[in-house]
Amino acid sequence: HKTKNPIIGPKYNLHKSALNWLERNKFFDKEGLFMNKNNVFFEPTKEEKVKRIESIGCTHFIDDLNSILNLIKDDIVKIHYNPGEENLTSNHLNFSNWRQLKYKEIF
């Protein structure tokens, strides 16, 4: 989430909600992806998000917005998380659920 609070509706911290979701889904657990929380970043603008992706040396990046993926350098593997399977593009890998992200398929 690039914004900290929703633009419309009740105000709550989207960054905290995203971290809670990652925790509930075992992204930080040894039994899960074992990610380091220090490697989770929230940027306030699209431009800063793209700059961060490139500055930390991502080789792969997952987003639910094609508009973000289209801004990223072409040497980064672009993965479109697309649960509704809308706006499919052949320029990016497309996945409709997290179970489809198997290590051997994208790395």
N, C-alpha and C positions, 0 to 999 in steps of 0.2 A: 504494500500500500504506500503510495507516495504522499498521501495526505494523512495527517494525524487524526483528524476528526471527519465524520461524514459531512458532506456539503448540505445534504437534505436530511431531515429527520432528527431523532434524538442524538445528542452529542455523547460520544464515547470514544475511547482511545483505540483507533484501528490498529496501531502498532502493537499495543498490549494484547489485543484480541488475536492478532496474527501469531504472536509468540505463544500465547496459550494454545492455539490450534496446533502449532508445531510440537509443543510439549505433549498434548493429548495424543498425538499421532506418532509419538516416539521418535521424532527426528533427532533428539538429543540423547536418546538412550543407547546403551551398548547393544541392546537387542534390536534396535531400529537402524537409523542411518548413522548414528553416533557423530552428528554434527556438533561443532563447537558454537555455542551461542554468540561468541565474539565474531563469528563469521556471518552473522545476520545483520544486514544493514537496511535502513529506511531512509530514502532520499525524498526531499520535498518537491522536486521537479523532475520531469522526464529527462531533461538534459543532464542533471546531476546523477540520475539513476544510470544513464548510459555511460557517463564518465566513470562512475564507480565500477561498473561491470568491466570496463576496459582497463582501468587502473589496477585492479586486483588480479588481473590475468585470467579471467574466466575463460575456459575452453568450451563450456556448454552453458546455456542459459535458458531457463524455463520461464515463460510468462503467459498470461491469459490474453494479452493484447498483441495482435499483429503489429499495431502501430509502434510499440516499443521494440519488438523484434526487428522491424524494418530499419530502425535507427542504429542498430548494433553492427559493428564491423563484420564483414563476410567471413573472416577466419574463425569466428565463434559459431559453434553449432547452435542453431536456434530451434528451440522446442516449444511448440504452441500447446499449452494446456487448454483444451477445448472441450469441456464436458458436454456442451450442447451440439458439438460437431458442426458448428456454423462457421462460415467464412474460412473453409479449409483452403490451404494453399500448398502448392507443391514445393515452394521455396523453403518450408520449414517442416520438421518432423511434427506430426500431429498426434496427440494422445487425448482420449476422452475420459480416462480415469487413471489414478496414480498407480494402479496395479500393472498398467501397460508399460511402465517405465522400468524395464528390466535392464540391468547393467550391460549385458552383452549386446543389446540392441542399439545403444546410443554412445557407448564409449569405445 
